[in-house]
Amino acid sequence: MKLVSDINFKTKINIVSYPSKENPALIPAILKGTSDNTCEALWIAQKENIQTGWKVITAGDEYKTIPENLIIGSIEEVKIS
């Protein structure tokens, strides 16, 4: 078992944004563990305006090893690089 914060962990995710309460949007990204017990969301389209507090969920994978729509956590900080 790997923790999502493991430096060798990567998976497809969706960031759940809220353009309207009735119709949340899914923003695709890649989640990567870091060496300091946190995670980073990578490969997010530049047009997206990610906000703290938005939920992060799994997007599943082609091998069905990670199910879709498991809540991983929420956005705590946004850094633009």
OpenMM code with the backbone's topology and positions (N, CA, C; nanometers):
from openmm import Vec3, app, unit

residues = "MET LYS LEU VAL SER ASP ILE ASN PHE LYS THR LYS ILE ASN ILE VAL SER TYR PRO SER LYS GLU ASN PRO ALA LEU ILE PRO ALA ILE LEU LYS GLY THR SER ASP ASN THR CYS GLU ALA LEU TRP ILE ALA GLN LYS GLU ASN ILE GLN THR GLY TRP LYS VAL ILE THR ALA GLY ASP GLU TYR LYS THR ILE PRO GLU ASN LEU ILE ILE GLY SER ILE GLU GLU VAL LYS ILE SER".split()
positions = [
    Vec3(0.0844, -0.1177, 0.0000),
    Vec3(0.0000, 0.0000, 0.0000),
    Vec3(0.0891, 0.1242, 0.0000),
    Vec3(0.0578, 0.2189, -0.0873),
    Vec3(0.1294, 0.3461, -0.0912),
    Vec3(0.0384, 0.4565, -0.0419),
    Vec3(0.0967, 0.5502, 0.0303),
    Vec3(0.0235, 0.6707, 0.0695),
    Vec3(0.0268, 0.7705, -0.0455),
    Vec3(-0.0763, 0.8523, -0.0573),
    Vec3(-0.0760, 0.9534, -0.1640),
    Vec3(0.0361, 1.0543, -0.1440),
    Vec3(0.0870, 1.0649, -0.0240),
    Vec3(0.1981, 1.1575, 0.0009),
    Vec3(0.3349, 1.0942, -0.0261),
    Vec3(0.3390, 0.9644, -0.0616),
    Vec3(0.4640, 0.8959, -0.0943),
    Vec3(0.5262, 0.9612, -0.2181),
    Vec3(0.6560, 0.9863, -0.2147),
    Vec3(0.7244, 1.0554, -0.3248),
    Vec3(0.7139, 0.9792, -0.4568),
    Vec3(0.6906, 0.8480, -0.4527),
    Vec3(0.6798, 0.7671, -0.5736),
    Vec3(0.5358, 0.7488, -0.6217),
    Vec3(0.4409, 0.8143, -0.5565),
    Vec3(0.3001, 0.7985, -0.5916),
    Vec3(0.2578, 0.9033, -0.6936),
    Vec3(0.1867, 0.8586, -0.7993),
    Vec3(0.1258, 0.9481, -0.8980),
    Vec3(-0.0055, 0.8859, -0.9424),
    Vec3(-0.1069, 0.9677, -0.9630),
    Vec3(-0.2330, 0.9187, -1.0170),
    Vec3(-0.3114, 1.0323, -1.0809),
    Vec3(-0.4059, 0.9957, -1.1648),
    Vec3(-0.4942, 1.0952, -1.2265),
    Vec3(-0.5992, 1.1378, -1.1239),
    Vec3(-0.6260, 1.2676, -1.1216),
    Vec3(-0.7266, 1.3216, -1.0292),
    Vec3(-0.8178, 1.4191, -1.1018),
    Vec3(-0.9223, 1.4564, -1.0334),
    Vec3(-1.0073, 1.5673, -1.0755),
    Vec3(-1.0193, 1.6638, -0.9592),
    Vec3(-1.0056, 1.7907, -0.9883),
    Vec3(-1.0314, 1.8951, -0.8895),
    Vec3(-1.1743, 1.9410, -0.9141),
    Vec3(-1.2545, 1.9405, -0.8098),
    Vec3(-1.3961, 1.9742, -0.8247),
    Vec3(-1.4137, 2.1234, -0.8012),
    Vec3(-1.4465, 2.1957, -0.9094),
    Vec3(-1.4705, 2.3398, -0.8984),
    Vec3(-1.6201, 2.3637, -0.8908),
    Vec3(-1.6581, 2.4811, -0.8523),
    Vec3(-1.7988, 2.5111, -0.8304),
    Vec3(-1.8441, 2.6356, -0.9063),
    Vec3(-1.8549, 2.6265, -1.0424),
    Vec3(-1.9076, 2.7409, -1.1162),
    Vec3(-2.0534, 2.7680, -1.0776),
    Vec3(-2.1244, 2.6616, -1.0406),
    Vec3(-2.2585, 2.6754, -0.9826),
    Vec3(-2.2782, 2.5587, -0.8877),
    Vec3(-2.3559, 2.5774, -0.7827),
    Vec3(-2.3742, 2.4719, -0.6826),
    Vec3(-2.4411, 2.3487, -0.7411),
    Vec3(-2.5254, 2.3684, -0.8416),
    Vec3(-2.5973, 2.2565, -0.9009),
    Vec3(-2.5132, 2.1789, -1.0012),
    Vec3(-2.4069, 2.2402, -1.0534),
    Vec3(-2.3320, 2.1790, -1.1617),
    Vec3(-2.1815, 2.1960, -1.1419),
    Vec3(-2.1200, 2.1198, -1.0507),
    Vec3(-1.9756, 2.1330, -1.0320),
    Vec3(-1.8998, 2.0856, -1.1564),
    Vec3(-1.7844, 2.1442, -1.1817),
    Vec3(-1.7009, 2.1069, -1.2958),
    Vec3(-1.5804, 2.0281, -1.2463),
    Vec3(-1.5327, 1.9362, -1.3296),
    Vec3(-1.4150, 1.8564, -1.2959),
    Vec3(-1.2958, 1.9053, -1.3767),
    Vec3(-1.1879, 1.9391, -1.3066),
    Vec3(-1.0654, 1.9867, -1.3700),
    Vec3(-0.9618, 1.8750, -1.3593),
    Vec3(-0.9202, 1.8163, -1.4718),
    Vec3(-0.8250, 1.7057, -1.4656),
    Vec3(-0.6844, 1.7534, -1.4290),
    Vec3(-0.6110, 1.6660, -1.3579),
    Vec3(-0.4734, 1.6951, -1.3184),
    Vec3(-0.4059, 1.5634, -1.2802),
    Vec3(-0.2791, 1.5715, -1.2457),
    Vec3(-0.2033, 1.4574, -1.1945),
    Vec3(-0.1639, 1.4902, -1.0509),
    Vec3(-0.1857, 1.3946, -0.9606),
    Vec3(-0.1461, 1.4122, -0.8210),
    Vec3(-0.0142, 1.3407, -0.8003),
    Vec3(0.0809, 1.4097, -0.7375),
    Vec3(0.2126, 1.3532, -0.7102),
    Vec3(0.2475, 1.3754, -0.5647),
    Vec3(0.2958, 1.2696, -0.4993),
    Vec3(0.3439, 1.2828, -0.3619),
    Vec3(0.4736, 1.3614, -0.3577),
    Vec3(0.5014, 1.4224, -0.2434),
    Vec3(0.6263, 1.4975, -0.2267),
    Vec3(0.7043, 1.4382, -0.1101),
    Vec3(0.8220, 1.4883, -0.0875),
    Vec3(0.9053, 1.4339, 0.0198),
    Vec3(0.8696, 1.4903, 0.1574),
    Vec3(0.7720, 1.5805, 0.1644),
    Vec3(0.7383, 1.6413, 0.2939),
    Vec3(0.5956, 1.6071, 0.3394),
    Vec3(0.5487, 1.4850, 0.3052),
    Vec3(0.4168, 1.4358, 0.3487),
    Vec3(0.2992, 1.5160, 0.2950),
    Vec3(0.3167, 1.5792, 0.1798),
    Vec3(0.2073, 1.6487, 0.1135),
    Vec3(0.1982, 1.5984, -0.0299),
    Vec3(0.1089, 1.6562, -0.1073),
    Vec3(0.0921, 1.6214, -0.2484),
    Vec3(0.0885, 1.7486, -0.3308),
    Vec3(0.1180, 1.7329, -0.4598),
    Vec3(0.1078, 1.8433, -0.5544),
    Vec3(0.0169, 1.8016, -0.6682),
    Vec3(-0.0650, 1.8932, -0.7150),
    Vec3(-0.1445, 1.8705, -0.8356),
    Vec3(-0.0683, 1.9335, -0.9516),
    Vec3(-0.0390, 1.8527, -1.0529),
    Vec3(0.0412, 1.8968, -1.1666),
    Vec3(-0.0395, 1.8909, -1.2949),
    Vec3(0.0101, 1.9550, -1.3988),
    Vec3(-0.0473, 1.9517, -1.5330),
    Vec3(-0.1908, 2.0023, -1.5362),
    Vec3(-0.2125, 2.1155, -1.4719),
    Vec3(-0.3439, 2.1810, -1.4727),
    Vec3(-0.3419, 2.2881, -1.5824),
    Vec3(-0.4465, 2.2939, -1.6620),
    Vec3(-0.4536, 2.3936, -1.7690),
    Vec3(-0.4398, 2.5350, -1.7125),
    Vec3(-0.3634, 2.6198, -1.7811),
    Vec3(-0.3386, 2.7560, -1.7341),
    Vec3(-0.4654, 2.8381, -1.7198),
    Vec3(-0.5680, 2.8083, -1.7966),
    Vec3(-0.6915, 2.8863, -1.7914),
    Vec3(-0.7707, 2.8637, -1.6621),
    Vec3(-0.7383, 2.7577, -1.5885),
    Vec3(-0.8135, 2.7251, -1.4671),
    Vec3(-0.7729, 2.8175, -1.3515),
    Vec3(-0.8683, 2.8613, -1.2762),
    Vec3(-0.8457, 2.9484, -1.1611),
    Vec3(-0.8744, 2.8679, -1.0344),
    Vec3(-0.7783, 2.7854, -0.9954),
    Vec3(-0.7950, 2.6947, -0.8817),
    Vec3(-0.8078, 2.7750, -0.7526),
    Vec3(-0.8990, 2.7340, -0.6662),
    Vec3(-0.9245, 2.8029, -0.5395),
    Vec3(-0.9005, 2.7094, -0.4211),
    Vec3(-0.8533, 2.7645, -0.3102),
    Vec3(-0.8378, 2.6841, -0.1903),
    Vec3(-0.9755, 2.6362, -0.1446),
    Vec3(-0.9772, 2.5189, -0.0855),
    Vec3(-1.1014, 2.4619, -0.0359),
    Vec3(-1.1703, 2.3677, -0.1330),
    Vec3(-1.1347, 2.3734, -0.2617),
    Vec3(-1.1976, 2.2834, -0.3587),
    Vec3(-1.1548, 2.1404, -0.3305),
    Vec3(-1.2443, 2.0455, -0.3523),
    Vec3(-1.2179, 1.9037, -0.3275),
    Vec3(-1.1314, 1.8433, -0.4376),
    Vec3(-1.0541, 1.7418, -0.3995),
    Vec3(-0.9722, 1.6651, -0.4926),
    Vec3(-1.0200, 1.5206, -0.4853),
    Vec3(-1.0546, 1.4626, -0.6015),
    Vec3(-1.1033, 1.3248, -0.6064),
    Vec3(-1.0234, 1.2441, -0.7090),
    Vec3(-1.0235, 1.1126, -0.6922),
    Vec3(-0.9547, 1.0276, -0.7884),
    Vec3(-1.0309, 1.0250, -0.9200),
    Vec3(-0.9555, 1.0092, -1.0295),
    Vec3(-1.0164, 1.0004, -1.1616),
    Vec3(-1.0191, 0.8559, -1.2116),
    Vec3(-0.9655, 0.7644, -1.1311),
    Vec3(-0.9583, 0.6253, -1.1745),
    Vec3(-0.8416, 0.6060, -1.2695),
    Vec3(-0.8180, 0.4822, -1.3082),
    Vec3(-0.7134, 0.4535, -1.4068),
    Vec3(-0.7583, 0.3394, -1.4967),
    Vec3(-0.6851, 0.3219, -1.6053),
    Vec3(-0.7242, 0.2219, -1.7047),
    Vec3(-0.7137, 0.0784, -1.6533),
    Vec3(-0.6361, 0.0563, -1.5472),
    Vec3(-0.6197, -0.0780, -1.4918),
    Vec3(-0.7172, -0.1070, -1.3778),
    Vec3(-0.7974, -0.0091, -1.3427),
    Vec3(-0.8974, -0.0224, -1.2352),
    Vec3(-0.8343, -0.0497, -1.0985),
    Vec3(-0.7080, -0.0064, -1.0805),
    Vec3(-0.6436, -0.0239, -0.9501),
    Vec3(-0.6823, 0.0864, -0.8530),
    Vec3(-0.7219, 0.2009, -0.9080),
    Vec3(-0.7679, 0.3128, -0.8249),
    Vec3(-0.9077, 0.3492, -0.8722),
    Vec3(-1.0089, 0.3323, -0.7870),
    Vec3(-1.1459, 0.3639, -0.8284),
    Vec3(-1.1670, 0.5138, -0.8501),
    Vec3(-1.2701, 0.5474, -0.9250),
    Vec3(-1.3060, 0.6871, -0.9474),
    Vec3(-1.3792, 0.7453, -0.8264),
    Vec3(-1.3700, 0.8770, -0.8127),
    Vec3(-1.4507, 0.9565, -0.7187),
    Vec3(-1.4242, 0.9317, -0.5704),
    Vec3(-1.3041, 0.8811, -0.5363),
    Vec3(-1.2662, 0.8743, -0.3950),
    Vec3(-1.2143, 1.0116, -0.3543),
    Vec3(-1.2612, 1.0619, -0.2431),
    Vec3(-1.2142, 1.1932, -0.1970),
    Vec3(-1.0737, 1.1780, -0.1390),
    Vec3(-0.9813, 1.2562, -0.1944),
    Vec3(-0.8431, 1.2558, -0.1470),
    Vec3(-0.8229, 1.3655, -0.0435),
    Vec3(-0.8828, 1.4801, -0.0658),
    Vec3(-0.8668, 1.5931, 0.0253),
    Vec3(-0.9162, 1.7200, -0.0405),
    Vec3(-0.8537, 1.8308, -0.0045),
    Vec3(-0.8925, 1.9593, -0.0626),
    Vec3(-0.7682, 2.0443, -0.0876),
    Vec3(-0.7842, 2.1449, -0.1715),
    Vec3(-0.6743, 2.2356, -0.2055),
    Vec3(-0.6451, 2.3247, -0.0854),
    Vec3(-0.5200, 2.3235, -0.0389),
    Vec3(-0.4792, 2.4068, 0.0741),
    Vec3(-0.4030, 2.5311, 0.0311),
    Vec3(-0.3312, 2.5222, -0.0808),
    Vec3(-0.2490, 2.6340, -0.1256),
    Vec3(-0.2389, 2.6275, -0.2777),
    Vec3(-0.2350, 2.7423, -0.3429),
    Vec3(-0.2204, 2.7481, -0.4879),
    Vec3(-0.0930, 2.8235, -0.5200),
    Vec3(-0.0040, 2.7576, -0.5957),
    Vec3(0.1198, 2.8195, -0.6427),
    Vec3(0.1209, 2.8139, -0.7943),
    Vec3(0.1517, 2.9245, -0.8572),
    Vec3(0.1562, 2.9290, -1.0023),
    Vec3(0.3024, 2.9236, -1.0441),
    Vec3(0.3336, 2.8290, -1.1339),
    Vec3(0.4730, 2.8190, -1.1806),
    Vec3(0.4791, 2.8145, -1.3310),
] * unit.nanometer
topology = app.Topology()
chain = topology.addChain("A")
for resn in residues:
    res = topology.addResidue(resn, chain)
    for name in ("N", "CA", "C"):
        topology.addAtom(name, app.Element.getBySymbol(name[0]), res)
